[in-house]
Amino acid sequence: MRSKIVKYIFKKEMLDILRDKKTLFMMIILPVILYPIMMILLTQVMTMSTNSMNEKELPIAIKGNADSQLVSMINDNDQKNEKEKSGKLKIVKVKDYKKAINDESIVAYIEVKEDNKKYNIYTNSSVSDSNTAIQRIEKVFEDYKQEKINENLKEKGLDVKQTLEPIVYKNIDIAKNEELAGHMLGQILPFILIIGILLGAIYPAIDVMAGEKERGTLETLLTLPISNLELVMGKYMAVSFSAIVTAIFNLLSIALTLIYLVTTSGLAASELGVGSLDLNKLIFPIIITIICVCIFAMVVSAISMCVCSLAKSFKDAQNYMTPIMLLVMIPSYVSMVPNIELDKFTATIPVVNISLLIKSVLSFKSDLGLVALVLVSNIAFVILSVMLLSKMFDSEEILFGNKASFSFLEKRSNIKKGNMPSVSDGVILYAISLVLLIYVGSIVQMKLGLGGLAITQIMIIGLPLIFAYYIKLDFKKIFSIKIPKIKHIIGAILLWGSAYILVNLSSQILLHVFPQNMEIIENLNNALYQEKFLINLIVIALMPAICEEMLFRGFIFTSFKSKKGVKMAIIGSAILFGFMHIDFIRIIPTAILGISFAFAVYKSESIFVSMLMHFINNGLVVLAMHYPKNTLIKSVENLTIFNPNLNVLTFIGLLAISIILLIISLYLFKKTKLEKSESAI
């Protein structure tokens, strides 16, 4: 790769980006103006709102003969609250108390009962003034109650202080101002920065990818004597630079706003918890934050360019980037969740790791090992994204191909018989299935239990069958309907055994890291359990084996294979299969099973082998539920539950068995010379 060529491409793209006023606005003007306005106006609005509420007089009424001392305390509340600024109460007279509250002529009324020993306070919680009034009234009653206690103790000759306060304690907060400010900023700042980085990366990425296609200049660039990698790196550096500049402007804008709030003596600084803040102690955390943000900007830039390379126009690219924005924004909220901290696991999750790292650094709780892990993982994401982008630039179909619309949007009379489904068909069918599973399947399963699971499975198989019929697909070809050979059946069973061991070893590791998920798995098994063995076997084992295989190893696998190749089809359909099970702890193990199922279908060219594997896998769970004391079943089941006593030697031994089973199954799936010649014919 020639650095000089990359430099020229970088300059060319930067000039194009800087000519776009919208990009300049998002990169510079928005962060410089937006954050000061947001933070300063927010504190001013809070101050004005507080003062307005404090000065507001709230009318209340008293029903019955209230104690004169209580009435006096309510009236004196006006003068008392002049100093405390906690609001005023005014006693008024009304005839119909309940009607007066509903009409909002009063915000509360106090009903006196049992000779001034019991009081009912009536309010309307749907009215904000009533909520404020109840707080003030409760404060008066607390003072009134304390006065009564003091009077009773004095009448009995007891010392009030010694009786009510036999001990004295004091809470001393040792947190420094910069720690308090860092904690507050650590919750809010990650989300703000991630949004700023997104805005800084999206528009340049759209311009250098989809915009270049729309202008027709990408073809000219590809005719130049430069490699795709040089072209990609030049464009990538330009987009990354734009995102990094935006991130730095975001940080500077926020920092300058904080300095302004600290240096101006008033309520604003105290409201934000940054009063008398020593900014020097935040220098190192801010430096680490800048480094992390810059690397994350490079990740977002690469992902944005990958997505935008699929678009044919600026408008298409904006539509494609909308779900990406949501996927990035939602995990960034993790910094606001109190119980989630940066650890070895969260340090490897994209977006989450950056959000938690910024939070921990600003809270002065950062660990250098975890910081290094976050940086390394993000650098790895950058490398993988750039490699993917380079591969996409090698594909003329991606860059210049006419993307076919979703087949189901076409009139059935215009669709030719015998077509192969596209990747978009597979993705849209999966999306519909996932939405129905979440919004319909979960409801019917909660209401009907095992019956709901059966309805869900019928829904899962119905979608690909209806879709395939509508777009006139060859059912036999799409769903790999073929009688398998005996050796393929044996190979599939052995392959399942290998995958089963790997699945449960991975589950052991995941449950060791997240032991709290064991309860979820146990609750799931209990929810599905029915006393009748045959019903459980049909609904839990047989129906998913048929229905889910028709969707994943049938329609989705074939749609991916037709465009993306066998490897991508196997892995892609398996990942989607894992995510369909929703529960976090089951995604990776289920994806491993999905890979083995898809591989068996590919080698045998028959979906019946994956159905058999799926049935054996789920059937074992049913047997374990009904015959937990059976020696053979119990020994196999020990792999499926969390076993903290599983030692290293046992782990290695099981892994070795898995590898041996895999080798034998691969041998059985291997085609002979005769089979190869037959397939060639």
Helices and strands as residue ranges (DSSP letters): H 3-19, H 21-24, I 25-29, H 30-55, E 57-63, H 68-84, E 88-91, H 97-102, E 108-113, E 118-123, H 128-155, H 160-164, H 177-206, I 207-211, H 212-215, H 218-222, H 228-263, H 267-272, G 279-282, H 283-308, H 314-332, G 333-336, G 346-348, H 352-362, H 368-393, H 396-400, G 407-409, G 412-414, H 423-436, I 437-441, H 442-448, H 450-470, H 475-478, H 486-513, H 517-528, H 533-536, I 537-542, H 543-549, I 550-556, H 557-564, H 566-580, H 584-604, H 607-626, H 631-637, H 648-669, H 673-680
